[in-house]
Amino acid sequence: MRADDAVIVINAGSSSIKFSMYAGQDLQLRARGKIENLYAGQTRFTAQDGAGQPSAEHVWPGEPLAHDAAMRYLVEYAQGHLQGHRVVAIGHRIVHGGTDFSGPVKLDAETVARLEKLVPLAPLHQPHNLAPVRSIAALAPQVLQVGCFDTAFHTRQPALAQAFALPREITERGVRRYGFHGLSYEYIASVLPALDLALAAPAAPAETQGVAVPLLLGGVPSSAGRFASQLAGGRVVAAHLGNGASMCAMRGGRSVASTMGFTAIDGLPMGTRCGSVDPGVVLYLMDELQMGQGDIQRLLYQQSGLLGVSGISSDMRTLEQSGDPRARLAIDLMVYRIGRELGSLAAALGGLDGVVFSGGIGENSAALRSAVCRDAAWLGVRLDEEANMAGAARAPSPGGAFRISAAGSAVPVWVVPANEELMIARHAQSLLGGMA
């Protein structure tokens, strides 16, 4: 990329489009914003400059706006806002890459057609991720479009971590664990070296693996244990906690296991998604309650999670402010499940050298972080309550990251603000370089 080149990043959902604009070889953030209330009327466009100051706003008071019209407005805004720069690529967050896509890819007509076949695996995400791709292909066909996948980071997991105990003929048809939020975890892995070199350390070399050295989670007081911990380094569990929530075990910056599996409904309870449930529940809903496929999908994806348990809201902030016992139950259930998954992922890693919180809830709910860390004391986690409450205001690291574990904690705990957009911009830049 040249100094006058620019990259736009699109993260499209069912009712909103988030965007970021980067310029130059160092991908300096020039603008970010969102278009909200698509298809619902009173569609609203807001943008901030690179420093986070409001720079533009527009409201459509009439007919509901669709993806096509929204993208047309965004392209026009970019042309005005990025004067002096040439948009050379547009990167898209795409939830599911299936087994075919393990890295960023040029989004031509053939590739989009292949991605459309994955809609059944991500019915609430994939169609909306692809809608802007088609719009931009018509509006600006000369601009390179790049697809970046939430599943790609997990494609190098061990085969055991990807497998279900199902017949081979089912597995060969793509029924396996994929994992999601990969762009968020990939960004976290990229910043770990700047936070703590031990967290980014590679796995133990082959000649040291399998050596019988006493080692407990979080380290042990013996010199042999400390030496083994240093060799094993880089065993990190990251938790991306937002309206969608998952956790990922990473060793040396690579995904080893994750809580989400075949679809983005698996794992932790989320804002409106149920997380892991006994598959027998679905059979019961069908056979005994006579629920159809559409009703079950709405129940599991849109009516469960924090919203379903509390009966109040899917927003953690609302629940934390509520005195309703059902709100407390929803929060406690999420904390409990995070704790269970943390132990499971630490076991998959053979130990634990660090914990990272990210995502809207992970970054902003000091109370949830405190509860999770309290329950993780057995792993060697000790929280600095003052640092946890102070948040990013307490001497943040580059990118807004901050440490919340106590000085004597055997396991360091960090909060790393999610930045999937920058990860997508980097991928687009890399793909451009490879095509030069």
MOJOMO-V737782 format. One line per field, one symbol per residue. phi: phi as a letter, one per 20 degrees, with the letter a starting at -180 (. if undefined). A space follows every 50 residues. Layout:
phi->???
This chain:
phi->.efeeccdddcddfcbcebbcccnfelffdabrbddmfmdnlfcdcbcff enegcabbcdfefgedggfffffffffffffdgncdfdbcececfddlee ddafbfeefffffffffegfebfecgfffegfffffgeebffefdcecdf effefefggffeedecggffgfenebednclffffffgffeggfeagffd fffgfgfdfnffcfbdgnncffffffffffffhmecdddedbfdbbccec clndfdabeecfceeenffcgcefmfcggfffffffeeeleegfffffff eccdmgfffemdaeegffffeeefgfffffffffffffffffffffffem qbdaccdbngffedefffgffffffegfeneceeffffffmffelfegnn fbecefgeffcfccdcgfbfffffffffffffffef
